[in-house]
Structure formats: structure tokens, C-alpha cells
Amino acid sequence: MDKVVASAAEAVADVPDGASLAVGGFGLSGIPGVLIQALHDAGVTGLDVVSNNCGAGESGLAVLLTSGRIARVTGSYIGGNKEFARQYLGGEIELELIPQGTLAERLRAGGCGIPAFYTPAGVGTQVADGGLPWRYDGGGGVAVASPAKEVRDFAGAAYVLEHGITTDFALVRAAKGDRHGNLVFNKSARNFNPLAAMAGRITIAEVEELVEPGAIDPDQVHLPGIFVQRVVALSPEQAVDKQIENLTVTQREVRV
């Protein structure tokens, strides 16, 4: 029942080249940065990543992206990541863009053992009809395009069939966790973390604060330990090392 491992390096040591990986975080909020760095240091490549976005600047999944370790991304947002856009448009990486809510539900469904579901999101667009560029050929043409999906009528409205997502591994970050893998997330850092954790067959959680079993009120648990196989306790320095993607400040009014 004690799922704590000694280090992030040990926790990701069996992640092979070409593995599929669900990664929590939204922008740079709640990203499992220590585990991502450990994966980079291990030299793993050819990864198939499922995450809302692919990091920013030199943080988050951008650590793996800029070093050419990611072969495919399933996500909902490229944002201001110029290197991501460059690799995608240059045919170096495959990208499946899907609506954000659909991504969340596909992860949750996979984690709950639900193979597929119907949703109205994307009906009447290339999301359902197919033709979205998944991979460019490097010369402006499309090498791989998304296939058409099944659309079905329910009570007079059209819905598109989406499949649940499961991955070989999942990397998540929590504010608090116990040795059994029960996790608590902090406010907006909760984002995709519980969903990514549910989708992974082997889920690794880095926790800012490690506590003993029973120290977390059961009513306060955001993700039960059944979904977590390994726990890595962060050092105080690692726990407070949090990047801000876009810092906006307000000028304080000076009164005379």
C-alpha cells in the first residue's frame, strides 16, 4: 500500500520510448514539472502525449517538445508556444486538436472504463466531418488528416461519437498526497490532473506535501488512491518552484 518511491528518476525509469502519456496541467498551472524533467533526463523519446497544451517557453512539456522527444500530441490548445506551432506546421509532429471539454470527458471516460460517448461539440465541423490536419508534409500540404466520426440523432439533435482515452502512463502534480496515493489539488491547479490520472494505466504523482495515511479527511480527497500507482515527494525547493506563463500586474494608484 505504500506507493512512495525514492525519486522522480526511479518513478519514470520504466517509461519506454514510444509510450503514451497523459499529463496534467493547464498552461503552467499544476504541471508535473519534476517528473517531466526526470523523463527528459532519462532520454525517453517518441512519446505520444495527451495534455491540454504542450507547455510554454522552456517549462512544462516544452522541455520534452524542444528536445524532439514528442511524436504526437492530443490536446486542445497550442497557445503562444511558437516551437510547438513550428514543429506542427513543419511536419515534425502530429497533432490531434479537439474541443477542450471533449478532451476532458475523453480522459474521464477512459478512466471510468467507458469506451465511447456522444457529444454535440463539433457537430457540423471538421471535428465530426474529418479533414483536420493531423500532420503536415513540411511543404504546406497535409500528410495525415482526421477521419470522419459517427454522427447520430438523439431526440432530434445530432451528436458525434468520441472515444475514451487511456494511456500507458500518466504524470500529475498534487498539493498534498498520502502514502496510499490519495491526492488533494490546490484550486485551479486541479484542472486536468484528476482526469489525466484516471486515464493512465500507471499513474505517477508528484506531491508538494507528503502526509501519512489518515491525515487527509476522506471528504477532502479529490482523487482516490486507486487511480495512483506511484508517489514522489517533492523537496521544499521543488514544491515552491512554480512558473507563471503570463504575468500581469496592475499599477498601483499613487495619491498625493
N, C-alpha and C positions, 0 to 999 in steps of 0.2 A: 504493500500500500504506500510505502514511502517512495515517491516519484522524483525526488530531488536528485539531480546529477551534479557532479562537481564543477563543471564548467560548460560554457556555451560550445566550446570546441568539441567536447565529449558528446554533447547533446545532438550535434548535427553530423557526427562522424560517419554515420551510415547512410547519409543522403547521397545517392549516386548521380552521376551525370544523366541528364535527361529526365530527372524526376519531375513530377507535377507538384506544385506548391501553392497552397492558399496562404495569403499573407494579410494580416490585419492592418488597420491604419486608414487614415483619411487625410490626404496631404501628408504632413509630417506629424499629425496628432495620433498618438497611440501606436507608432510604428515599432516593431521589434528590432531596433537598430543593432543591438548587441548580437543577436542571432544572425542577422543578415551579414554583419561583418565577419562572424565566425564562418559562415558559409562561403564567403568570398575568400577568406584566408585558406580554406580547405581546397580551393581550386576547382570546385564543382562548376560544371558548365552545361549548356544545352537545356536549361531549365524551362519548364512550361509553367508560367506564373499566373495565378488568378488573384487579382487585387483591384481595389477601386482605381488606383493610379500607380504610377511607377516611380515614385519618389520625386525629389526636386533638388536641383543643384547637385551637390555631392552627398546628399543624405538619403536615407531610406533605401528603397530598391534601386535608386540611381547608382549606388555602389556596385551592384551587380550589372546593371544596364550598361554603364560607361565602360566596363571592362569586357563587354561582349559575352557575358555568361548567360543571357536570357535569349531563348529561341522564339518563344511565343508568349503573348500576354492576352489574357481575357480580362477586360476591365471596362470602365465606363467614362474615364476622364484622362486625357493627355495633359491638359492644362498648359502651363508655361514651360514644360520640360522640352527644351529645344533639341536635346540629344535624342530623346525618345522620338520626336517628330522626324528628325533627320534619318534615324535608322529605319523607321517605318516607311517613309517616302522613298528611301533608297533601296528598299527591298531586303534589308538586312534582318528584319524581324517581322514576325507575323502578329497581327493584332485583330482580335475579335472585340469590337465595340458593341456594347449592349446597354439598354437603359439601366440607370443606377438601381432603381427599385427591383428590376428583374434580376440583376446580379445578386442583390441581397437575398431575394427569395430562392434563386437557384442554389445558393450556398446553404441556406437554411433547409431547403427541401432535401438536398443531398445528405445533409447531416441527420435528417429525420427518417431517412430511408424511403423518401417519396421520389420515384423515378422521373416524374414529369408533372406539369400543371399547365393550366390555360390562364392567359392574362390578356387584357385588352391593350396593354402597352405595346406599341409597334405595329398594330394592325393598319394596313393601308400604306405602309412604308417599306423600305428595303429591309428593315429588320425582319419582317414577315415574308416579303416577296423575294428576298435574296438579291444578290448583286453588290453587297457592300464589299469594298476591297479589303481582304484579309492580308494579302501580301502583294506588294508591287514588284515589278520586274527590274527595277533600277533605271528604267528608261522612260518612265511615265506611264507605262501600261500596267494592267492588272494581271498578276500571275495566278492568284487564287482569290476567288470571290465566295461570299457566303451563299449557302444553298437556300432554297425556299423552304419555309416551315409550314406545317399543317395549320390551317385556319378552320375553325369550327364554329357553328352558330349555337348560341345558348340564349333562349328566351328572346330571340330577335336581334341579338347583338353578336358581333364577331369577336373571337378570341384566338390568339396564337398559342401554339403548343411550345413550351420551353422545357428543357431537360434539367434535372437536378445536377449539381456539380459535386463530385467527390475528388479528392486529390491524395497523392501518396503521403504527403506531409503537410503540416500547417505550422506557421510561425505566428505567435501572438504576443502581445505585451499587456500585463495587468498591473494595477496599482498595488494589489495585495493578493497573496495566494498562500494556501497551506500545503503541507506535505502530501496531501491526498489529491492535489490538483484543483481544488475548489478556488474559483477566481472572483475577484471584485475589480471592476474597472472604474476609472475616475472620470465622471462627467462625459464630455464629448470624446474623450479618448476611448470610450466604449465602442463607438462606431461599428466597423466591420469585424472587430476582434472576435466576439462570440460566434458570429456566423462562419468566419474562417476556421475557427477552432472546431466547430461541429463538422465541417466538411472534410477535415483531414483524417486519414486513417491512423496516422501517428502525429499527434499534436504536441508541439513543444512551446511552453510558455515561459517567457522571462518575466519575473515579478520584481517590482521595486521594493516590496516588503514581504519577507517570508515569515509566516507565523505557524504555530503548532496547530494540529487538528483540534477543532472545538473552539478556537479563538474567534472564528468568524460566525456570527449569528446566521443560522440556516436561512432566515428570511432575507439576509443581505447578500447571499450568494447570487451573482449574476450568471455564472456558468458553472454547473456541477462538474466535479472531478471525473465523472465517467467519460467526458469528452477529452480529457487531457492525459497524456501518457508520460510526459517528462516536464520537470520544473527546474528552471535555472534561477537562482537567487542573484540579483544584481548587487554590485558593490554600491556604497553610498554615492560615489562619484558617477557611476554609470546611471544610477537612478535619477539623478538631477540633470543629466546631460540631455536636454531636450531642445531641439531646434525649432525656430519659428520660420515658416515659409515666407510670409509677407507681414512684416512688422509695420503697423500703422499707429502713429501716435498723434495725439491732439495737442496743439499748442495751448499752454495754459494762459488764460487771460491775466494780463498784468494791470492791476488797478493802482492809480496814483492819487 
